[in-house]
Amino acid sequence: MVIVMVNKKYEKIVKRHQPKEEREKNALLAFLVGGFVGLLGEALIQFFCCKFHISRSEASTFMMITLIFIASFGTALGFFDKLVNFARCGLLIPITGFAHSMTSAAIDYRKEGPIYGLGSNMFKLAGSVILYGVVSAWFFGILRLLIGGGA
Amino acid sequence: MMYLYSFLFAGFVCLIAQIILDHTKLTPGHITSIFVVIGAALDTFSIYDKIVEVVGGGAMVPITSFGHLLIHGALSRVDVVGPLGIVMGMFDLTASGITAAIVFSFIFALFFKPKN
């Protein structure tokens, strides 16, 4: 009984001293940074289309690889972590977040060995994206086939 | 015009994600998984196809396009080899992104030490 009361008191104190998160500022930052990444994606597609005379779908593949490279390299150098902490969802929701989670897991767990460290933990965060992506794509793909949409 | 649409759409997706992150106890891992499922679900009635047509690159950048690409890889293989294509072609379009992420992560993990 006493412990419960002490716990509740403690929670109140913790709540009072928690830093107030500025939600509006976070949301605006996420919008601006995420929008900028989208803009960069479109610009890269246009660039690859004009430069190498390839189709839009191929150009978007190149665009994704470019963004993944930027995110991975930035994470390896260390500055991308600070950017992610600053912009939060603005960089986590674009494909850069996928690359960031994989590279940071790979770098963090490498010291535990090549198999049980690097190998087992690389997909620690990105694995859930692939798992739920594949399961839902399988389910909705069958649904779309049955409805008659096709590809 | 496509640049503006790209900016607005990608920004809008990130804004929704940030609002969910701030107002619930879900972590970024939950949110990215949910968004992939949303992307795949929107493609059931080819809504995301139309978004990609209008918005262009801005719709390919958020993680929702991952679900969209998974479905399209699977379905385009279905056209060629029949119903089994849905398992054979699942990674056709996303393979490049996943391979690139794995290779870059592996190489950088070999050469870089964790900061802090």
HADDOCK unambig.tbl for C-alpha pairs under 7 A between the chains (distance, minus, plus):
assign (segid A and resid 23 and name CA) (segid B and resid 22 and name CA) 6.54 0.50 0.50
assign (segid A and resid 27 and name CA) (segid B and resid 15 and name CA) 5.50 0.50 0.50
assign (segid A and resid 27 and name CA) (segid B and resid 18 and name CA) 5.65 0.50 0.50
assign (segid A and resid 27 and name CA) (segid B and resid 19 and name CA) 6.29 0.50 0.50
assign (segid A and resid 30 and name CA) (segid B and resid 11 and name CA) 6.94 0.50 0.50
assign (segid A and resid 30 and name CA) (segid B and resid 14 and name CA) 5.67 0.50 0.50
assign (segid A and resid 30 and name CA) (segid B and resid 15 and name CA) 5.58 0.50 0.50
assign (segid A and resid 30 and name CA) (segid B and resid 18 and name CA) 6.43 0.50 0.50
assign (segid A and resid 31 and name CA) (segid B and resid 11 and name CA) 4.12 0.50 0.50
assign (segid A and resid 31 and name CA) (segid B and resid 12 and name CA) 6.07 0.50 0.50
assign (segid A and resid 31 and name CA) (segid B and resid 14 and name CA) 5.70 0.50 0.50
assign (segid A and resid 31 and name CA) (segid B and resid 15 and name CA) 4.86 0.50 0.50
assign (segid A and resid 32 and name CA) (segid B and resid 11 and name CA) 6.01 0.50 0.50
assign (segid A and resid 34 and name CA) (segid B and resid 10 and name CA) 5.57 0.50 0.50
assign (segid A and resid 34 and name CA) (segid B and resid 11 and name CA) 4.55 0.50 0.50
assign (segid A and resid 34 and name CA) (segid B and resid 14 and name CA) 5.57 0.50 0.50
assign (segid A and resid 35 and name CA) (segid B and resid 6 and name CA) 6.96 0.50 0.50
assign (segid A and resid 35 and name CA) (segid B and resid 7 and name CA) 4.02 0.50 0.50
assign (segid A and resid 35 and name CA) (segid B and resid 8 and name CA) 5.88 0.50 0.50
assign (segid A and resid 35 and name CA) (segid B and resid 10 and name CA) 4.80 0.50 0.50
assign (segid A and resid 35 and name CA) (segid B and resid 11 and name CA) 3.73 0.50 0.50
assign (segid A and resid 36 and name CA) (segid B and resid 7 and name CA) 5.93 0.50 0.50
assign (segid A and resid 38 and name CA) (segid B and resid 6 and name CA) 5.32 0.50 0.50
assign (segid A and resid 38 and name CA) (segid B and resid 7 and name CA) 5.33 0.50 0.50
assign (segid A and resid 38 and name CA) (segid B and resid 10 and name CA) 5.09 0.50 0.50
assign (segid A and resid 38 and name CA) (segid B and resid 57 and name CA) 6.43 0.50 0.50
assign (segid A and resid 38 and name CA) (segid B and resid 58 and name CA) 4.11 0.50 0.50
assign (segid A and resid 38 and name CA) (segid B and resid 61 and name CA) 5.77 0.50 0.50
assign (segid A and resid 39 and name CA) (segid B and resid 3 and name CA) 5.64 0.50 0.50
assign (segid A and resid 39 and name CA) (segid B and resid 6 and name CA) 5.38 0.50 0.50
assign (segid A and resid 39 and name CA) (segid B and resid 7 and name CA) 4.95 0.50 0.50
assign (segid A and resid 39 and name CA) (segid B and resid 58 and name CA) 6.16 0.50 0.50
assign (segid A and resid 41 and name CA) (segid B and resid 57 and name CA) 5.14 0.50 0.50
assign (segid A and resid 41 and name CA) (segid B and resid 58 and name CA) 6.17 0.50 0.50
assign (segid A and resid 41 and name CA) (segid B and resid 61 and name CA) 6.28 0.50 0.50
assign (segid A and resid 42 and name CA) (segid B and resid 3 and name CA) 6.38 0.50 0.50
assign (segid A and resid 42 and name CA) (segid B and resid 6 and name CA) 6.65 0.50 0.50
assign (segid A and resid 42 and name CA) (segid B and resid 56 and name CA) 6.47 0.50 0.50
assign (segid A and resid 42 and name CA) (segid B and resid 57 and name CA) 3.95 0.50 0.50
assign (segid A and resid 42 and name CA) (segid B and resid 58 and name CA) 5.93 0.50 0.50
assign (segid A and resid 45 and name CA) (segid B and resid 57 and name CA) 6.64 0.50 0.50
assign (segid A and resid 64 and name CA) (segid B and resid 97 and name CA) 6.43 0.50 0.50
assign (segid A and resid 65 and name CA) (segid B and resid 97 and name CA) 5.92 0.50 0.50
assign (segid A and resid 65 and name CA) (segid B and resid 100 and name CA) 6.24 0.50 0.50
assign (segid A and resid 68 and name CA) (segid B and resid 101 and name CA) 6.21 0.50 0.50
assign (segid A and resid 69 and name CA) (segid B and resid 104 and name CA) 6.78 0.50 0.50
assign (segid A and resid 72 and name CA) (segid B and resid 104 and name CA) 6.51 0.50 0.50
assign (segid A and resid 72 and name CA) (segid B and resid 105 and name CA) 6.36 0.50 0.50
assign (segid A and resid 76 and name CA) (segid B and resid 108 and name CA) 6.12 0.50 0.50
assign (segid A and resid 76 and name CA) (segid B and resid 112 and name CA) 6.07 0.50 0.50
assign (segid A and resid 78 and name CA) (segid B and resid 115 and name CA) 6.30 0.50 0.50
assign (segid A and resid 89 and name CA) (segid B and resid 14 and name CA) 5.61 0.50 0.50
assign (segid A and resid 89 and name CA) (segid B and resid 17 and name CA) 6.16 0.50 0.50
assign (segid A and resid 89 and name CA) (segid B and resid 18 and name CA) 5.29 0.50 0.50
assign (segid A and resid 90 and name CA) (segid B and resid 14 and name CA) 5.21 0.50 0.50
assign (segid A and resid 93 and name CA) (segid B and resid 14 and name CA) 6.13 0.50 0.50
assign (segid A and resid 93 and name CA) (segid B and resid 32 and name CA) 6.24 0.50 0.50
assign (segid A and resid 93 and name CA) (segid B and resid 62 and name CA) 5.52 0.50 0.50
assign (segid A and resid 93 and name CA) (segid B and resid 63 and name CA) 5.67 0.50 0.50
assign (segid A and resid 94 and name CA) (segid B and resid 61 and name CA) 5.21 0.50 0.50
assign (segid A and resid 94 and name CA) (segid B and resid 62 and name CA) 3.82 0.50 0.50
assign (segid A and resid 94 and name CA) (segid B and resid 63 and name CA) 5.33 0.50 0.50
assign (segid A and resid 95 and name CA) (segid B and resid 61 and name CA) 5.79 0.50 0.50
assign (segid A and resid 95 and name CA) (segid B and resid 62 and name CA) 5.80 0.50 0.50
assign (segid A and resid 95 and name CA) (segid B and resid 63 and name CA) 5.50 0.50 0.50
assign (segid A and resid 99 and name CA) (segid B and resid 101 and name CA) 5.58 0.50 0.50
assign (segid A and resid 102 and name CA) (segid B and resid 105 and name CA) 6.38 0.50 0.50
assign (segid A and resid 103 and name CA) (segid B and resid 105 and name CA) 4.46 0.50 0.50
assign (segid A and resid 106 and name CA) (segid B and resid 105 and name CA) 6.27 0.50 0.50
assign (segid A and resid 106 and name CA) (segid B and resid 106 and name CA) 6.75 0.50 0.50
assign (segid A and resid 106 and name CA) (segid B and resid 109 and name CA) 5.64 0.50 0.50
assign (segid A and resid 107 and name CA) (segid B and resid 109 and name CA) 4.50 0.50 0.50
assign (segid A and resid 107 and name CA) (segid B and resid 113 and name CA) 6.60 0.50 0.50
assign (segid A and resid 107 and name CA) (segid B and resid 114 and name CA) 5.79 0.50 0.50
assign (segid A and resid 108 and name CA) (segid B and resid 114 and name CA) 5.77 0.50 0.50
assign (segid A and resid 110 and name CA) (segid B and resid 109 and name CA) 6.69 0.50 0.50
assign (segid A and resid 125 and name CA) (segid B and resid 29 and name CA) 6.60 0.50 0.50
assign (segid A and resid 128 and name CA) (segid B and resid 33 and name CA) 6.36 0.50 0.50
assign (segid A and resid 129 and name CA) (segid B and resid 32 and name CA) 6.58 0.50 0.50
assign (segid A and resid 129 and name CA) (segid B and resid 33 and name CA) 4.89 0.50 0.50
assign (segid A and resid 129 and name CA) (segid B and resid 36 and name CA) 6.79 0.50 0.50
assign (segid A and resid 132 and name CA) (segid B and resid 33 and name CA) 6.25 0.50 0.50
assign (segid A and resid 132 and name CA) (segid B and resid 37 and name CA) 6.59 0.50 0.50
assign (segid A and resid 133 and name CA) (segid B and resid 36 and name CA) 5.56 0.50 0.50
assign (segid A and resid 133 and name CA) (segid B and resid 37 and name CA) 5.93 0.50 0.50
assign (segid A and resid 133 and name CA) (segid B and resid 67 and name CA) 5.40 0.50 0.50
assign (segid A and resid 134 and name CA) (segid B and resid 70 and name CA) 6.91 0.50 0.50
assign (segid A and resid 136 and name CA) (segid B and resid 37 and name CA) 5.79 0.50 0.50
assign (segid A and resid 136 and name CA) (segid B and resid 40 and name CA) 6.37 0.50 0.50
assign (segid A and resid 137 and name CA) (segid B and resid 40 and name CA) 5.53 0.50 0.50
assign (segid A and resid 137 and name CA) (segid B and resid 67 and name CA) 6.10 0.50 0.50
assign (segid A and resid 137 and name CA) (segid B and resid 70 and name CA) 5.98 0.50 0.50
assign (segid A and resid 137 and name CA) (segid B and resid 71 and name CA) 5.08 0.50 0.50
assign (segid A and resid 138 and name CA) (segid B and resid 86 and name CA) 6.96 0.50 0.50
assign (segid A and resid 140 and name CA) (segid B and resid 40 and name CA) 6.59 0.50 0.50
assign (segid A and resid 140 and name CA) (segid B and resid 41 and name CA) 6.19 0.50 0.50
assign (segid A and resid 140 and name CA) (segid B and resid 44 and name CA) 5.68 0.50 0.50
assign (segid A and resid 141 and name CA) (segid B and resid 44 and name CA) 6.80 0.50 0.50
assign (segid A and resid 141 and name CA) (segid B and resid 71 and name CA) 5.57 0.50 0.50
assign (segid A and resid 141 and name CA) (segid B and resid 75 and name CA) 6.83 0.50 0.50
assign (segid A and resid 143 and name CA) (segid B and resid 44 and name CA) 6.79 0.50 0.50
assign (segid A and resid 144 and name CA) (segid B and resid 44 and name CA) 5.03 0.50 0.50
assign (segid A and resid 144 and name CA) (segid B and resid 45 and name CA) 6.89 0.50 0.50
assign (segid A and resid 150 and name CA) (segid B and resid 75 and name CA) 6.28 0.50 0.50
assign (segid A and resid 151 and name CA) (segid B and resid 72 and name CA) 6.08 0.50 0.50
assign (segid A and resid 151 and name CA) (segid B and resid 75 and name CA) 4.93 0.50 0.50
assign (segid A and resid 151 and name CA) (segid B and resid 76 and name CA) 5.35 0.50 0.50
